[in-house]
Amino acid sequence: MKVVIAPDSFKESLTAKQVCDAVQAGLSRVWKEAEFVSVPVADGGEGTVQSLVDATGGRIVDVSVKGPLFKYVEGSMAFWEITTLR
């Protein structure tokens, strides 16, 4: 049996990847012979950047940036390598 696990994040508690891992851990206790495919997803809101980073092996870097009032605030940027499919 193949089981596809494709959750969104749990707001302010778990990333989509962490939800995938937790669901797989629980289901594998019951379905020991199953093949699991994890696909962390996001709907464009909170958790979207983290899902992209998890899916691509990217990374998030914390930076100090100027906000709309020109005061420095803490922010973050995501980096990942995009390869061309052939």
N, C-alpha and C positions, 0 to 999 in steps of 0.2 A: 504494500500500500504506500502511496506517495501522499504526503500531507504538505500543503502550501500554507505557510504562516505569513500573513501580510497585514500587520497592524500599523496604526498610526501611533504616535507617542501618547503616553498618559500624562496629561498636562501637569507640569511642575513636579513630576515624580520619576518617570522612566522615559528614556529615549525609545524610539521605535525599535532599535536594535536590541536594547535591553528587554523589551517586551517579547521580541522574537525568541531570545535566549531563554527567558522564563517559561514561555509557553512550550517551547521544545523540551525543556527539562521536565516539565510536568507530563506532557504527552508521551515522552519516551519511556516513562515509568510504566505506562499502560500498554503502549504499542511498541514493544521492544524491537520488532523487525521492520518497522516503518522507516521509510526514507523521508527526511524532512528537508524542505526547501524554504529558507527564510528570505523574505523580501520586505525589508522595512520601507514603509511608505509615508508620505506626508501630503496634506491637502493644501499646502501653500501658506499655512500659518506657522504657529510656533512649532519648532522641530524640523522644519523643512531643510534648513541648512545642515543641521546635524545628520539628517537622513542622507543627503547628498554626499557629505563627507564620509559617512560610514560605507556607503555604496561604492565610492570611488577610491577609498584608501587615502583620502585627503587629510587635511589638518586644519584646525582652527587656531588662529594666533590672536592673543589679546593685545590691543594697541590703545594708545591715548590719542584721541581725535578732538577736533573742535566741533562743538554742538551748534545748534541754530542761533544761540546767543553769543557765539564766539568764545565760549569758555570751554576749557578742556574737560572732556568726559571720557570714561572708559568705554571702549567698543571692542568689536572683534571682527576679523576678516577670515574668510575661508579660502583655502588654496587646494587645488587638485589638478592633476595632470589629465588633459584630455587627449586621448589617442584616436586616430582615425581608424574606423573599421573598414576592412577591405574584403 
